Amino acid sequence: MTLDHISWDHYRTFLAVVETGSLSAAARQLGLTQPTAGRHIEALELAFGAPLFLRTPQGLLPTEKALAMKA
C-alpha cells in the first residue's frame, strides 16, 4: 500500500493509538475491533516503511517517526 492509497480512517486510528497508548483503547474509542485497529497501524507502518510504535509491557509507545507524523 502506498501513502496516497491510505484511508483517512487509518490516520484516525493512528491518532487514537498515540493518544491512548493501546490498540484496544483506540478501537473502543473509535467503535472498531482491536484487530481492525491493528490492521490500520500495520498498513501505515508498511506504507511508511518503518515501525510507528514500540510494543512494550506498558503499551504502545510512539517512535520518532510517529511523533513527527503527529506534529
Backbone bond lengths (Angstrom), bond angles and torsions (degrees), N, CA, C in turn:
res aa  C-N    CA-C-N  psi(-1)  N-CA   C-N-CA  omega(-1)  CA-C   N-CA-C  phi
1 M - - - 1.444 - - 1.533 108.48 -
2 T 1.314 115.70 135.80 1.464 120.09 179.75 1.519 109.78 -100.23
3 L 1.312 115.38 164.54 1.467 120.54 -176.53 1.520 112.64 -59.15
4 D 1.320 118.03 -35.10 1.462 119.65 -177.92 1.528 113.13 -77.92
5 H 1.327 117.46 -5.71 1.463 120.85 178.70 1.532 112.76 -110.52
6 I 1.310 117.46 11.63 1.458 120.29 -180.00 1.528 109.13 -87.08
7 S 1.296 114.72 133.63 1.459 121.36 179.95 1.527 111.01 -70.35
8 W 1.317 115.64 147.75 1.470 120.17 174.35 1.519 110.64 -60.49
9 D 1.328 117.08 -26.76 1.470 120.52 178.00 1.530 110.99 -61.60
10 H 1.320 116.90 -33.34 1.456 120.57 178.09 1.524 110.48 -64.64
11 Y 1.335 115.57 -42.32 1.466 119.61 178.84 1.533 111.04 -67.64
12 R 1.328 115.88 -37.53 1.471 120.20 176.06 1.516 110.20 -60.76
13 T 1.319 116.47 -43.17 1.464 120.81 177.60 1.519 110.24 -63.92
14 F 1.329 116.61 -43.01 1.465 121.46 177.91 1.532 110.60 -55.07
15 L 1.324 117.30 -49.63 1.464 120.61 -179.19 1.526 111.61 -62.80
16 A 1.321 117.19 -38.21 1.464 120.40 178.60 1.530 110.82 -66.04
17 V 1.324 117.55 -37.98 1.471 120.27 178.09 1.525 109.92 -67.70
18 V 1.324 117.42 -41.27 1.467 119.97 176.90 1.529 109.90 -58.65
19 E 1.324 116.86 -44.17 1.469 121.72 -177.37 1.524 112.71 -69.87
20 T 1.332 117.25 -40.29 1.465 120.56 -172.67 1.526 113.56 -95.76
21 G 1.328 117.29 -26.03 1.455 120.65 -179.44 1.514 114.87 81.62
22 S 1.344 117.03 8.53 1.464 118.09 177.25 1.520 110.83 -154.57
23 L 1.331 114.65 152.08 1.464 119.70 176.55 1.519 110.96 -66.73
24 S 1.331 116.61 -40.45 1.462 120.55 -177.51 1.520 111.39 -63.26
25 A 1.326 116.63 -47.03 1.467 120.32 -179.44 1.525 110.76 -65.69
26 A 1.324 116.72 -40.38 1.462 120.20 178.00 1.528 110.44 -63.21
27 A 1.322 116.42 -42.94 1.464 120.83 179.84 1.530 110.68 -61.98
28 R 1.324 117.19 -44.48 1.470 120.35 178.08 1.525 110.30 -60.31
29 Q 1.317 116.40 -44.70 1.468 121.46 -178.40 1.530 111.53 -60.93
30 L 1.333 115.86 -36.63 1.459 120.32 -175.30 1.528 113.57 -96.64
31 G 1.326 117.54 -4.53 1.459 120.48 -178.04 1.517 112.70 74.31
32 L 1.335 116.12 32.37 1.462 122.46 178.24 1.519 109.63 -111.31
33 T 1.319 116.09 172.39 1.455 119.79 169.84 1.521 107.98 -89.09
34 Q 1.325 116.36 157.94 1.464 120.57 179.02 1.536 111.15 -61.95
35 P 1.341 119.01 -41.51 1.465 118.06 177.75 1.538 113.04 -61.92
36 T 1.323 117.47 -35.72 1.464 120.17 178.02 1.520 110.03 -65.80
37 A 1.315 117.72 -44.33 1.466 121.18 177.63 1.532 109.36 -59.66
38 G 1.319 117.10 -41.73 1.458 121.17 178.17 1.522 112.11 -62.10
39 R 1.333 116.82 -40.42 1.467 120.27 178.18 1.523 110.97 -65.85
40 H 1.323 117.26 -37.58 1.467 120.53 177.90 1.530 110.52 -61.13
41 I 1.330 115.95 -46.64 1.465 119.96 -179.54 1.529 110.18 -66.05
42 E 1.312 116.84 -42.18 1.464 120.78 178.89 1.527 110.75 -60.16
43 A 1.328 117.78 -42.01 1.464 121.50 178.95 1.524 111.00 -62.83
44 L 1.325 116.66 -41.52 1.463 119.90 177.70 1.518 111.18 -65.15
45 E 1.319 117.01 -42.71 1.465 120.45 179.65 1.524 110.80 -62.96
46 L 1.320 117.25 -39.31 1.466 120.50 177.45 1.525 110.54 -66.09
47 A 1.327 117.27 -42.96 1.458 121.40 -179.18 1.522 111.78 -65.15
48 F 1.333 116.83 -38.66 1.461 120.78 -178.71 1.531 111.93 -87.29
49 G 1.318 116.74 -11.94 1.455 120.53 176.92 1.517 114.13 70.22
50 A 1.315 116.33 25.84 1.469 120.14 -179.26 1.517 109.33 -159.52
51 P 1.338 116.66 151.65 1.464 119.06 175.14 1.527 110.42 -66.67
52 L 1.311 115.71 141.86 1.463 120.88 178.35 1.517 111.96 -101.70
53 F 1.329 116.19 -17.18 1.465 120.58 -179.17 1.518 110.21 -138.49
54 L 1.303 115.30 145.28 1.454 121.98 170.24 1.515 106.91 -94.22
55 R 1.304 116.36 126.43 1.468 120.85 179.30 1.521 107.94 -84.82
56 T 1.335 117.21 116.81 1.462 122.55 -179.44 1.518 109.08 -128.54
57 P 1.336 118.04 164.59 1.468 120.25 176.18 1.538 112.08 -60.66
58 Q 1.330 117.18 -23.77 1.462 120.94 179.78 1.525 112.79 -85.98
59 G 1.318 117.34 -6.69 1.459 121.18 -179.83 1.508 111.26 129.33
60 L 1.307 115.92 -164.41 1.456 121.53 -179.55 1.519 109.40 -93.73
61 L 1.323 115.49 123.70 1.456 121.13 179.16 1.523 108.55 -106.64
62 P 1.335 117.85 129.18 1.461 119.52 -178.97 1.527 111.67 -66.75
63 T 1.329 115.29 140.14 1.455 121.33 175.36 1.526 108.76 -79.97
64 E 1.318 115.67 174.97 1.482 120.75 176.29 1.529 110.23 -57.30
65 K 1.326 116.77 -41.65 1.468 121.29 179.46 1.534 110.35 -61.11
66 A 1.321 116.95 -42.80 1.460 121.06 179.52 1.522 110.94 -64.55
67 L 1.317 116.36 -42.26 1.461 119.81 179.37 1.521 110.89 -65.10
68 A 1.327 116.98 -37.00 1.466 120.31 177.20 1.527 110.64 -66.70
69 M 1.335 117.01 -37.96 1.469 120.40 178.68 1.524 111.09 -65.83
70 K 1.301 115.89 -36.54 1.471 120.36 -176.63 1.525 111.32 -71.24
71 A 1.322 116.61 -31.02 1.469 120.99 -176.14 1.499 113.79 -65.53
